């Protein structure tokens, strides 16, 4: 049985990238590695919309989030945290761990944060050193307007730190033009790679914050990243860098516009298919939906925990459910990275069989048919 990943990450890794990562290891201070790193370092900044360097570290995405807090702030600093899901809450936890004073702008899970509420919170807390926000909140499928938030703080001393770990590539990120100061990414989303690499881009304003910070750091040190650049400050994940080099080639061959349109089309198709099967779309207008995943509430009588287990054990398909209070209620289908319409048809074919196993009644082919119709409409 072929196993399929339809999660927000890790994603399916194309054979081409697996083979690139299976090449013989090269020494991380060799001339061969230096040439490889030079090409990677040239290819990353345009994807972030910046003229600044993008630093690559061996880490999960959470490591990049922690590194941003550790380097840009000092214990006791006030920060504004934008929270509308699990990863906004993670920024809160990291900030508390580093002794920051966190003021939280919250909105319910399944909504996008209002930039006006962020501006109002800044007016109440004018002494903040920064604002931390998740671009694509994969716990719910909501997309936050980081462009508008960047504009709020452009002419202030506060820096804007953006977790773009899932949103990068799938949605536009124009770091310099939007006034964003720290943008974070990771390998296991749009880059189509296994987990293990994180990416960090910093503006000049962010470097001022780094130089002012009194927080302790070593492995996470941005100063060390800058000191050793273009090479790594510590032993890098060589095999993943070999895969990243190939990933950048694949992204260049498809083109970012086509990459984004493919993800938008998959999002439309998945949403329509879930609705046709009796699910309810979790992100409702005027809130913005991410094209990384499609989240929907299950039909009455269907426990998504049971559904997920059936999908995995019987059909070899892994999708994700809800977190926290949404466990057993929410289904999150990931279609990020190398996924295409045929992959989505396979996932929904398995989903339909699992739904029948769980006692849900509908006309078989309803969901897959909606995918075929939506994709065909988009091509004509």
GUVEX-381983 format. One record per residue (C-alpha): residue in one letter; x, y, z negated. Coordinates in steps of 0.1 Angstrom, whole numbers, plus 5000, padded with zeros to 4 digits. Layout:
% residues N
AXYZ/...
% end
This chain:
% residues 380
X500050005000/X501450345010/X501550584981/X500450944988/X500951254968/X498351524971/X499351734941/X500452094935/X503951954931/X506051744935/X504951714971/X505551454997/X509151485009/X509651445047/X511951165057/X514151415074/X514851585040/X515251265022/X517951155047/X519651495044/X519851445006/X521151095010/X524351215027/X527651155009/X528351384980/X530751674986/X532751854959/X530952164947/X534052384951/X535152244985/X535252435018/X532452225032/X530152315002/X531152685006/X530052675042/X526752505033/X526052755005/X526853055028/X524052935052/X521652875023/X522353215008/X521753375041/X518453195046/X516753245013/X516453635010/X514053675040/X511653425024/X511453644993/X511153965013/X514354104998/X517754235008/X519154124974/X520853784968/X518753484958/X520453274932/X519952894931/X520252694899/X519852334890/X516652354870/X512852304870/X510652604877/X510052634839/X513852684835/X513652984859/X510753124838/X512853084806/X515953234823/X514053544833/X512853604797/X516253514782/X518153754805/X515854054809/X514654114774/X515854134738/X514154004706/X511454254696/X510854394731/X507254444741/X506054274772/X502754244790/X501753894800/X499053834827/X497253514818/X494453334837/X495652974834/X498052724820/X501252884834/X500353224822/X500053064788/X503552914794/X504953264798/X503353344765/X505053044748/X508453124762/X508153494752/X507253384716/X510253154716/X512553444724/X511053674698/X509253914721/X506154104712/X503653984738/X500454184747/X498253954768/X495854054796/X493553754799/X490753654823/X488853324823/X490353024841/X489053024876/X489353404881/X492053634894/X493353904872/X492054264879/X494954494885/X492954774869/X492854574837/X496654544839/X496954924844/X494654984814/X496754754792/X499854934802/X498255264792/X497555104758/X501054974755/X503355234773/X506455094756/X506554764773/X509854654789/X508154424815/X505154244828/X505153874835/X502653734860/X501953404878/X501253454916/X499553124924/X498052974892/X498152604901/X496152504870/X493052664886/X493852754922/X493553124916/X495753374933/X496753704915/X497354034934/X501054074925/X501354334952/X498954564934/X500554494901/X503954574915/X502654914926/X501454994891/X504954964876/X507055074906/X507855414891/X508155304855/X511055144835/X509154824831/X510154534853/X507754304871/X508553934867/X506653704891/X506353324889/X506053254926/X507052894921/X504052754940/X502953074959/X506253134976/X506253055014/X502552955013/X501553315007/X503453635016/X506053764991/X507554105000/X509654154969/X511254484979/X508254644996/X505854544967/X508054674939/X508654324923/X511754294902/X512353924894/X510853664917/X511053294908/X510752994931/X511352614929/X512252334953/X509252104948/X506552314964/X506652484997/X510352385003/X509152025005/X511951894983/X512151694951/X512151884918/X515452014905/X516252344921/X515052684910/X515453024928/X515853364912/X515953704930/X516554034911/X516054394920/X518454674909/X515954774882/X516054414870/X519854424868/X519554734846/X517254534822/X519754244823/X522654474813/X520554624785/X519354284771/X520854164738/X519453814740/X521753514739/X522253304770/X524953094787/X523752834812/X520853064820/X523053374823/X522253594853/X525553774847/X527353444853/X525253374884/X526453714898/X530053654887/X530253324906/X528153414936/X528053304964/X528952974947/X527252814917/X528052914882/X527952544871/X527952204888/X525152224913/X522651964924/X524651874955/X522151634971/X519251874966/X521352154982/X521951925012/X518151885014/X517552255010/X519852335039/X517752105061/X514452245046/X515452595057/X515952465092/X512552305092/X510852625079/X512652815107/X511452575133/X507852605123/X507952975115/X506553135083/X503453265101/X502552915114/X503452765080/X501052995062/X498252945088/X498652565084/X498152595047/X495252835050/X493552585074/X494152295050/X492652505022/X489552585042/X489052225053/X489552085018/X487152325003/X484452255028/X484951875025/X484651894987/X481452104988/X480051855013/X480651574989/X478851754961/X481651934943/X481452304933/X484252534943/X486052654912/X487352984926/X484353204936/X484553544954/X485553814947/X488353614931/X491253504953/X491953144961/X495453004966/X496252794996/X498452574975/X495652364961/X491852344963/X490152314929/X486552204925/X484252094897/X483051734900/X479451644907/X477251564877/X478051224863/X481551194877/X484451204852/X487551314871/X489851114847/X488150794859/X488150914895/X491850994894/X492750654879/X490650474906/X492350684934/X495850604920/X495450234911/X493150114938/X494050344968/X497550474960/X496650834962/X497751074935/X495751404930/X495451604898/X492651694875/X491951974851/X494152084823/X493152184787/X489352234785/X488952134822/X490051774817/X487551534831/X485751814850/X488051954876/X489751804906/X492751974922/X493851854956/X497351974966/X498152045003/X501452225000/X504652165019/X504651915047/X500951815045/X498851825077/X495351755088/X495951385091/X497251365056/X494151545044/X491951295062/X493751005046/X493351165011/X489651235016/X489050885030/X490450744997/X488551004977/X485250894994/X485950524986/X486850614950/X483650824946/X481550524958/X483350304933/X482450554906/X478750544915/X478450874935/X476050844963/X476551024997/X476850945033/X480350795039/X482351015063/X480851335050/X484151475036/X486451345063/X484051465090/X484051815075/X487851815077/X487851715113/X485251975122/X487052255103/X490452175118/X489052135153/X487252475150/X490552635139/X492352505170/X489752635194/
% end
